[in-house]
Amino acid sequence: MTLKIDEMQGFFVEDKQIDIVQNSYSRLHGVIQSLEGAIHPDILTQLKDIQSTIHQTFKPYWNAKDVAFDREIVALENVAQEHGLRSVWSMSSVQADQMNEPCSLKIKKLTYESWGATQTRDIKGKPTWLEIWKIADEMMRDSGDGHHVFIEGFEDLGKGKFRMYAGS
């Protein structure tokens, strides 16, 4: 997502930049809390004013990102429901509108190690992300591990072999 901040100047801020500001804002909050009572009250007031300015400036963008995230969660839930999937797609790098695109990973063999039985599947051709999700969902079900339902990522083990990671 790219956010236009200033109509007159045409100034744009990318997600990564907003994340940096948000993380810096959180760090500043922690610093202010740790300095309370240790520095002159006027300096503390100045720091709190800076923090407030950052918050007021970026709050609309942080809220917009939250709304976009919530929409993506609903879209992924709809995909899961439409295809009878019990697992939850938790890889933000691949969104709901990309599920019918070819998987960018060169997966030939996929393994899932869990609390249940280890599952391995041979992957044929060039599957879509949705086909990978369906295979991953099947592997999770077949493993008997009903606790880990979030598909979090795939580790490249080399030579077309990948390990799936799931969380709870």
Phi and psi restraints in degrees (value plus and minus 20) as a CYANA .aco file:
   2 THR   PHI    -133.9   -93.9
   2 THR   PSI     111.0   151.0
   3 LEU   PHI    -131.9   -91.9
   3 LEU   PSI     110.1   150.1
   4 LYS   PHI    -108.7   -68.7
   4 LYS   PSI     100.7   140.7
   5 ILE   PHI    -113.8   -73.8
   5 ILE   PSI     -60.3   -20.3
   6 ASP   PHI    -150.2  -110.2
   6 ASP   PSI      90.0   130.0
   7 GLU   PHI     -78.2   -38.2
   7 GLU   PSI     -61.4   -21.4
   8 MET   PHI     -87.3   -47.3
   8 MET   PSI     -62.8   -22.8
   9 GLN   PHI    -112.9   -72.9
   9 GLN   PSI     -34.1     5.9
  10 GLY   PHI      46.7    86.7
  10 GLY   PSI      15.3    55.3
  11 PHE   PHI    -105.6   -65.6
  11 PHE   PSI     106.2   146.2
  12 PHE   PHI    -134.8   -94.8
  12 PHE   PSI     128.0   168.0
  13 VAL   PHI    -146.5  -106.5
  13 VAL   PSI     109.1   149.1
  14 GLU   PHI    -105.9   -65.9
  14 GLU   PSI     141.0   181.0
  15 ASP   PHI     -69.9   -29.9
  15 ASP   PSI     -65.6   -25.6
  16 LYS   PHI     -80.7   -40.7
  16 LYS   PSI     -59.7   -19.7
  17 GLN   PHI     -87.0   -47.0
  17 GLN   PSI     -60.2   -20.2
  18 ILE   PHI     -84.9   -44.9
  18 ILE   PSI     -60.5   -20.5
  19 ASP   PHI     -81.3   -41.3
  19 ASP   PSI     -59.7   -19.7
  20 ILE   PHI     -82.9   -42.9
  20 ILE   PSI     -64.4   -24.4
  21 VAL   PHI     -83.7   -43.7
  21 VAL   PSI     -62.7   -22.7
  22 GLN   PHI     -84.0   -44.0
  22 GLN   PSI     -61.8   -21.8
  23 ASN   PHI     -86.3   -46.3
  23 ASN   PSI     -59.4   -19.4
  24 SER   PHI     -85.7   -45.7
  24 SER   PSI     -58.4   -18.4
  25 TYR   PHI     -80.3   -40.3
  25 TYR   PSI     -64.6   -24.6
  26 SER   PHI     -84.2   -44.2
  26 SER   PSI     -60.9   -20.9
  27 ARG   PHI     -84.7   -44.7
  27 ARG   PSI     -61.2   -21.2
  28 LEU   PHI     -80.8   -40.8
  28 LEU   PSI     -61.4   -21.4
  29 HIS   PHI     -77.7   -37.7
  29 HIS   PSI     -64.6   -24.6
  30 GLY   PHI     -84.6   -44.6
  30 GLY   PSI     -60.2   -20.2
  31 VAL   PHI     -83.9   -43.9
  31 VAL   PSI     -64.0   -24.0
  32 ILE   PHI     -79.9   -39.9
  32 ILE   PSI     -64.3   -24.3
  33 GLN   PHI     -82.3   -42.3
  33 GLN   PSI     -60.6   -20.6
  34 SER   PHI     -93.0   -53.0
  34 SER   PSI     -43.4    -3.4
  35 LEU   PHI    -109.1   -69.1
  35 LEU   PSI     -33.1     6.9
  36 GLU   PHI     -77.7   -37.7
  36 GLU   PSI     105.2   145.2
  37 GLY   PHI      66.6   106.6
  37 GLY   PSI     -30.7     9.3
  38 ALA   PHI    -124.9   -84.9
  38 ALA   PSI     -36.6     3.4
  39 ILE   PHI    -145.4  -105.4
  39 ILE   PSI     147.9   187.9
  40 HIS   PHI     -78.7   -38.7
  40 HIS   PSI     115.9   155.9
  41 PRO   PHI     -76.6   -36.6
  41 PRO   PSI     -52.6   -12.6
  42 ASP   PHI     -85.2   -45.2
  42 ASP   PSI     -59.3   -19.3
  43 ILE   PHI     -87.5   -47.5
  43 ILE   PSI     -61.3   -21.3
  44 LEU   PHI     -81.3   -41.3
  44 LEU   PSI     -60.8   -20.8
  45 THR   PHI     -82.3   -42.3
  45 THR   PSI     -61.0   -21.0
  46 GLN   PHI     -82.2   -42.2
  46 GLN   PSI     -63.2   -23.2
  47 LEU   PHI     -83.1   -43.1
  47 LEU   PSI     -61.1   -21.1
  48 LYS   PHI     -86.0   -46.0
  48 LYS   PSI     -54.8   -14.8
  49 ASP   PHI     -84.6   -44.6
  49 ASP   PSI     -62.3   -22.3
  50 ILE   PHI     -81.4   -41.4
  50 ILE   PSI     -65.4   -25.4
  51 GLN   PHI     -80.6   -40.6
  51 GLN   PSI     -62.5   -22.5
  52 SER   PHI     -84.3   -44.3
  52 SER   PSI     -60.7   -20.7
  53 THR   PHI     -82.4   -42.4
  53 THR   PSI     -65.0   -25.0
  54 ILE   PHI     -79.9   -39.9
  54 ILE   PSI     -66.9   -26.9
  55 HIS   PHI     -80.6   -40.6
  55 HIS   PSI     -67.6   -27.6
  56 GLN   PHI     -85.9   -45.9
  56 GLN   PSI     -53.7   -13.7
  57 THR   PHI     -91.4   -51.4
  57 THR   PSI     -64.0   -24.0
  58 PHE   PHI    -119.6   -79.6
  58 PHE   PSI     -28.6    11.4
  59 LYS   PHI     -73.7   -33.7
  59 LYS   PSI     -65.1   -25.1
  60 PRO   PHI     -80.2   -40.2
  60 PRO   PSI     -55.1   -15.1
  61 TYR   PHI     -95.2   -55.2
  61 TYR   PSI     -59.2   -19.2
  62 TRP   PHI     -83.7   -43.7
  62 TRP   PSI     -61.0   -21.0
  63 ASN   PHI     -83.9   -43.9
  63 ASN   PSI     -60.6   -20.6
  64 ALA   PHI     -82.1   -42.1
  64 ALA   PSI     -60.0   -20.0
  65 LYS   PHI     -84.6   -44.6
  65 LYS   PSI     -59.0   -19.0
  66 ASP   PHI     -82.8   -42.8
  66 ASP   PSI     -62.1   -22.1
  67 VAL   PHI     -83.9   -43.9
  67 VAL   PSI     -63.7   -23.7
  68 ALA   PHI     -82.6   -42.6
  68 ALA   PSI     -61.2   -21.2
  69 PHE   PHI     -82.4   -42.4
  69 PHE   PSI     -65.3   -25.3
  70 ASP   PHI     -81.6   -41.6
  70 ASP   PSI     -60.1   -20.1
  71 ARG   PHI     -83.3   -43.3
  71 ARG   PSI     -59.9   -19.9
  72 GLU   PHI     -84.6   -44.6
  72 GLU   PSI     -61.0   -21.0
  73 ILE   PHI     -79.7   -39.7
  73 ILE   PSI     -65.9   -25.9
  74 VAL   PHI     -82.6   -42.6
  74 VAL   PSI     -63.2   -23.2
  75 ALA   PHI     -81.5   -41.5
  75 ALA   PSI     -62.0   -22.0
  76 LEU   PHI     -87.9   -47.9
  76 LEU   PSI     -57.6   -17.6
  77 GLU   PHI     -82.2   -42.2
  77 GLU   PSI     -58.6   -18.6
  78 ASN   PHI     -84.9   -44.9
  78 ASN   PSI     -61.3   -21.3
  79 VAL   PHI     -81.6   -41.6
  79 VAL   PSI     -66.7   -26.7
  80 ALA   PHI     -80.0   -40.0
  80 ALA   PSI     -65.2   -25.2
  81 GLN   PHI     -84.9   -44.9
  81 GLN   PSI     -64.4   -24.4
  82 GLU   PHI     -80.1   -40.1
  82 GLU   PSI     -51.7   -11.7
  83 HIS   PHI    -128.3   -88.3
  83 HIS   PSI     -11.0    29.0
  84 GLY   PHI      45.8    85.8
  84 GLY   PSI      13.1    53.1
  85 LEU   PHI    -110.1   -70.1
  85 LEU   PSI     116.0   156.0
  86 ARG   PHI    -112.3   -72.3
  86 ARG   PSI     -43.6    -3.6
  87 SER   PHI     -98.4   -58.4
  87 SER   PSI     146.3   186.3
  88 VAL   PHI    -137.6   -97.6
  88 VAL   PSI     103.7   143.7
  89 TRP   PHI     -94.3   -54.3
  89 TRP   PSI      99.6   139.6
  90 SER   PHI    -144.2  -104.2
  90 SER   PSI       4.6    44.6
  91 MET   PHI    -122.7   -82.7
  91 MET   PSI      82.1   122.1
  92 SER   PHI     -87.2   -47.2
  92 SER   PSI     -35.2     4.8
  93 SER   PHI     -93.1   -53.1
  93 SER   PSI     -37.0     3.0
  94 VAL   PHI    -146.2  -106.2
  94 VAL   PSI      93.8   133.8
  95 GLN   PHI    -118.2   -78.2
  95 GLN   PSI     151.6   191.6
  96 ALA   PHI     -75.7   -35.7
  96 ALA   PSI     -59.9   -19.9
  97 ASP   PHI     -95.8   -55.8
  97 ASP   PSI     -20.3    19.7
  98 GLN   PHI    -125.9   -85.9
  98 GLN   PSI     -19.4    20.6
  99 MET   PHI     -81.7   -41.7
  99 MET   PSI     -48.2    -8.2
 100 ASN   PHI    -113.2   -73.2
 100 ASN   PSI     -15.6    24.4
 101 GLU   PHI    -105.1   -65.1
 101 GLU   PSI     133.9   173.9
 102 PRO   PHI     -80.6   -40.6
 102 PRO   PSI     118.9   158.9
 103 CYS   PHI     -82.2   -42.2
 103 CYS   PSI     110.9   150.9
 104 SER   PHI    -100.1   -60.1
 104 SER   PSI     -31.4     8.6
 105 LEU   PHI    -105.0   -65.0
 105 LEU   PSI     122.3   162.3
 106 LYS   PHI    -110.3   -70.3
 106 LYS   PSI      45.3    85.3
 107 ILE   PHI    -102.6   -62.6
 107 ILE   PSI     102.6   142.6
 108 LYS   PHI    -129.6   -89.6
 108 LYS   PSI     -51.5   -11.5
 109 LYS   PHI    -160.7  -120.7
 109 LYS   PSI     109.4   149.4
 110 LEU   PHI    -138.3   -98.3
 110 LEU   PSI     111.1   151.1
 111 THR   PHI    -140.6  -100.6
 111 THR   PSI     121.7   161.7
 112 TYR   PHI    -149.7  -109.7
 112 TYR   PSI      95.5   135.5
 113 GLU   PHI    -126.2   -86.2
 113 GLU   PSI     106.1   146.1
 114 SER   PHI    -161.4  -121.4
 114 SER   PSI    -186.3  -146.3
 115 TRP   PHI     -87.4   -47.4
 115 TRP   PSI     -43.0    -3.0
 116 GLY   PHI    -114.1   -74.1
 116 GLY   PSI    -179.4  -139.4
 117 ALA   PHI     -89.7   -49.7
 117 ALA   PSI     118.5   158.5
 118 THR   PHI     -83.6   -43.6
 118 THR   PSI     116.4   156.4
 119 GLN   PHI    -137.1   -97.1
 119 GLN   PSI     120.0   160.0
 120 THR   PHI    -156.2  -116.2
 120 THR   PSI     118.2   158.2
 121 ARG   PHI    -154.1  -114.1
 121 ARG   PSI     119.1   159.1
 122 ASP   PHI    -102.9   -62.9
 122 ASP   PSI     115.9   155.9
 123 ILE   PHI    -129.2   -89.2
 123 ILE   PSI     103.3   143.3
 124 LYS   PHI    -119.3   -79.3
 124 LYS   PSI     124.3   164.3
 125 GLY   PHI      45.1    85.1
 125 GLY   PSI    -168.1  -128.1
 126 LYS   PHI    -137.3   -97.3
 126 LYS   PSI      65.6   105.6
 127 PRO   PHI     -90.8   -50.8
 127 PRO   PSI     137.4   177.4
 128 THR   PHI    -100.9   -60.9
 128 THR   PSI     149.8   189.8
 129 TRP   PHI     -81.6   -41.6
 129 TRP   PSI     -56.9   -16.9
 130 LEU   PHI     -83.9   -43.9
 130 LEU   PSI     -60.6   -20.6
 131 GLU   PHI     -84.3   -44.3
 131 GLU   PSI     -58.3   -18.3
 132 ILE   PHI     -83.8   -43.8
 132 ILE   PSI     -61.8   -21.8
 133 TRP   PHI     -80.9   -40.9
 133 TRP   PSI     -63.8   -23.8
 134 LYS   PHI     -82.4   -42.4
 134 LYS   PSI     -62.1   -22.1
 135 ILE   PHI     -84.7   -44.7
 135 ILE   PSI     -64.7   -24.7
 136 ALA   PHI     -81.7   -41.7
 136 ALA   PSI     -62.3   -22.3
 137 ASP   PHI     -81.1   -41.1
 137 ASP   PSI     -64.5   -24.5
 138 GLU   PHI     -81.7   -41.7
 138 GLU   PSI     -62.8   -22.8
 139 MET   PHI     -83.0   -43.0
 139 MET   PSI     -60.4   -20.4
 140 MET   PHI     -85.0   -45.0
 140 MET   PSI     -63.2   -23.2
 141 ARG   PHI     -82.8   -42.8
 141 ARG   PSI     -66.9   -26.9
 142 ASP   PHI     -87.1   -47.1
 142 ASP   PSI     -43.5    -3.5
 143 SER   PHI     -91.7   -51.7
 143 SER   PSI     -42.7    -2.7
 144 GLY   PHI      64.8   104.8
 144 GLY   PSI     -19.7    20.3
 145 ASP   PHI    -111.2   -71.2
 145 ASP   PSI      78.6   118.6
 146 GLY   PHI    -107.7   -67.7
 146 GLY   PSI     -21.1    18.9
 147 HIS   PHI    -103.2   -63.2
 147 HIS   PSI     -63.3   -23.3
 148 HIS   PHI    -111.0   -71.0
 148 HIS   PSI      90.3   130.3
 149 VAL   PHI    -142.3  -102.3
 149 VAL   PSI     -26.9    13.1
 150 PHE   PHI    -115.5   -75.5
 150 PHE   PSI      97.3   137.3
 151 ILE   PHI     -99.2   -59.2
 151 ILE   PSI      91.0   131.0
 152 GLU   PHI    -124.5   -84.5
 152 GLU   PSI     -40.9    -0.9
 153 GLY   PHI     149.1   189.1
 153 GLY   PSI     154.4   194.4
 154 PHE   PHI    -151.6  -111.6
 154 PHE   PSI     107.5   147.5
 155 GLU   PHI    -118.4   -78.4
 155 GLU   PSI     107.8   147.8
 156 ASP   PHI     -99.1   -59.1
 156 ASP   PSI      94.4   134.4
 157 LEU   PHI    -115.3   -75.3
 157 LEU   PSI     -20.6    19.4
 158 GLY   PHI      75.7   115.7
 158 GLY   PSI     134.1   174.1
 159 LYS   PHI      34.7    74.7
 159 LYS   PSI      16.7    56.7
 160 GLY   PHI      61.4   101.4
 160 GLY   PSI     -18.5    21.5
 161 LYS   PHI    -114.1   -74.1
 161 LYS   PSI     112.3   152.3
 162 PHE   PHI    -151.6  -111.6
 162 PHE   PSI     128.6   168.6
 163 ARG   PHI    -132.3   -92.3
 163 ARG   PSI     111.5   151.5
 164 MET   PHI    -109.7   -69.7
 164 MET   PSI     119.0   159.0
 165 TYR   PHI    -130.5   -90.5
 165 TYR   PSI     117.6   157.6
 166 ALA   PHI    -152.2  -112.2
 166 ALA   PSI     131.4   171.4
 167 GLY   PHI    -148.2  -108.2
 167 GLY   PSI     156.3   196.3
